[in-house]
């Protein structure tokens, strides 16, 4: 993966394949406060209070396989009261990266690779001899964040508010046509 000029790149989140030992390489990423603030803007949350990623990369069929764990503490506003809500995240990571990509000028990996395109995960690609895992980290975090956070017991009904159209459903008009004898 090549870094685009406007793309977020985390310090220590790159792996060079030419210097990778046979046993693989451990990658431990703990972004600084400035990096966490930049990630929070990209992700769309109020703050990322803590973020730690422990990965292990090994050579895998011409590319690399990255496994590990992402742990984070995220703060974002409740969708009900807009009060800050904290969320603890612990997500496993298991991803395959292959050299090249879908580009016509990409060099062959010189390895037979079976890719199940109907499976859940298709491999990611990197260019050159270095794979940047920043996008993997941000993507894993984004997918783990609760889209509609709310505190325990929070709801519009508890606040005394009733959502507009709560009694409206597809068959409400048919109920009005129904007589008591039916």
C-alpha positions in Angstrom: 0.0 0.0 0.0 1.4 3.3 -0.9 0.8 6.4 1.2 -1.4 9.0 -0.4 -0.6 12.6 0.5 -3.8 13.1 2.5 -3.9 9.6 4.0 -3.3 9.0 7.7 0.0 7.2 8.4 0.7 5.9 11.9 4.3 5.8 13.2 5.6 2.3 13.5 2.7 0.7 11.4 4.8 -0.3 8.4 6.4 -3.7 7.7 9.3 -4.2 5.3 9.2 -7.6 3.7 12.9 -7.8 2.7 14.0 -7.7 6.3 11.3 -9.9 7.8 12.7 -12.9 9.8 11.4 -16.4 9.0 9.6 -16.4 12.3 7.8 -13.2 11.5 7.7 -9.8 13.0 5.8 -8.3 15.9 4.4 -4.8 15.5 3.2 -2.8 18.5 1.5 0.5 17.7 0.5 3.0 20.3 -0.4 6.3 18.6 0.5 9.5 20.2 -2.1 12.0 21.4 -1.8 13.9 18.1 -2.3 10.8 16.1 -5.3 9.7 18.1 -6.8 13.2 17.6 -6.3 12.9 13.9 -7.9 9.4 13.9 -10.8 10.7 15.9 -11.5 13.3 13.2 -11.3 10.7 10.5 -13.5 8.2 12.4 -16.0 10.9 13.5 -15.9 10.5 17.3 -15.3 13.1 20.0 -12.0 11.5 21.3 -9.9 8.3 21.2 -8.7 8.2 24.8 -6.5 5.1 24.3 -5.5 3.0 21.3 -3.1 0.0 21.3 -2.5 -2.5 18.5 -0.4 -5.6 18.9 0.2 -7.5 15.6 2.3 -10.4 14.4 3.1 -10.6 10.7 4.5 -13.7 8.9 5.2 -14.4 5.3 2.2 -16.0 3.6 2.0 -17.2 0.0 4.0 -14.4 -1.6 2.7 -11.7 0.8 2.1 -11.4 4.5 -0.6 -12.5 7.0 -1.2 -10.1 9.9 -2.9 -11.3 13.1 -3.3 -9.6 16.4 -5.6 -7.5 18.6 -6.7 -3.9 18.7 -7.8 -2.4 22.0 -9.2 1.2 22.3 -11.3 3.5 24.5 -13.5 5.8 22.5 -15.7 8.8 23.6 -18.6 10.0 21.5 -22.0 11.7 22.2 -25.1 9.7 23.1 -27.7 9.6 20.3 -30.3 10.3 22.9 -29.0 12.9 25.3 -25.8 14.0 23.5 -23.9 13.4 26.8 -20.4 11.8 26.3 -20.5 8.0 26.3 -17.4 5.9 26.6 -16.9 2.6 24.7 -14.2 0.0 25.3 -13.2 -1.9 22.1 -11.3 -5.2 21.8 -11.2 -6.5 18.2 -9.2 -9.3 16.7 -7.3 -8.7 13.5 -6.6 -11.3 10.8 -5.8 -10.0 7.3 -3.8 -11.1 4.3 -1.8 -8.7 2.2 -0.5 -9.6 -1.3 2.0 -7.7 -3.4 0.8 -5.8 -6.5 -2.9 -5.4 -6.8 -5.3 -5.0 -9.7 -2.9 -2.7 -11.6 -1.8 -3.7 -15.0 1.8 -2.8 -14.3 2.0 -4.8 -11.0 4.7 -7.4 -10.9 3.7 -11.1 -10.4 4.0 -12.4 -6.9 5.7 -15.6 -8.2 3.7 -17.7 -5.8 0.6 -19.7 -6.3 -2.2 -18.1 -4.2 -5.7 -19.4 -3.8 -8.2 -16.6 -3.2 -11.8 -17.4 -2.5 -13.6 -14.4 -4.0 -16.9 -15.7 -2.5 -15.4 -15.8 1.0 -15.8 -13.0 3.5 -12.3 -11.4 3.2 -10.4 -10.9 0.0 -6.7 -10.0 0.5 -5.5 -6.4 0.6 -2.6 -5.3 -1.6 0.6 -3.4 -1.1 3.1 -1.9 -3.5 6.8 -2.3 -3.3 8.6 -4.0 -0.5 6.7 -2.3 2.4 3.2 -2.8 3.7 1.7 0.1 5.7 -0.9 -1.2 8.2 -2.3 2.2 9.1 -5.4 1.7 7.0 -6.0 -1.7 8.6 -5.8 -0.2 12.1 -8.2 2.6 11.3 -10.6 0.3 9.4 -10.7 -2.2 12.3 -11.4 0.7 14.7 -14.2 2.2 12.6 -16.0 -1.1 12.2 -15.9 -1.8 15.9 -17.4 1.6 17.0 -21.0 1.6 18.0 -22.9 3.8 15.5 -25.7 4.6 17.9 -24.2 4.9 21.4 -26.5 5.5 24.3 -26.1 5.2 28.0 -27.6 2.4 30.0 -31.4 2.8 30.1 -31.4 5.8 27.8 -34.3 6.1 25.4 -36.6 8.8 24.1 -39.5 7.3 26.0 -37.6 7.5 29.3 -37.0 11.2 28.6 -40.8 11.7 28.1 -40.4 12.2 24.3 -42.4 10.2 21.8 -40.9 9.9 18.3 -43.0 11.4 15.6 -45.0 8.9 13.7 -44.5 6.2 16.3 -48.0 4.9 15.6 -47.7 5.1 11.9 -46.9 1.8 10.2 -47.7 0.3 6.7 -51.0 -1.2 7.8 -52.4 1.8 9.8 -54.6 2.9 6.8 -56.1 -0.6 6.5 -57.0 -0.6 10.2 -59.1 2.5 9.7 -61.0 0.7 7.0 -61.8 -2.3 9.2 -65.2 -2.4 10.8 -65.8 -3.7 14.4 -67.6 -6.8 13.1 -64.6 -7.9 11.1 
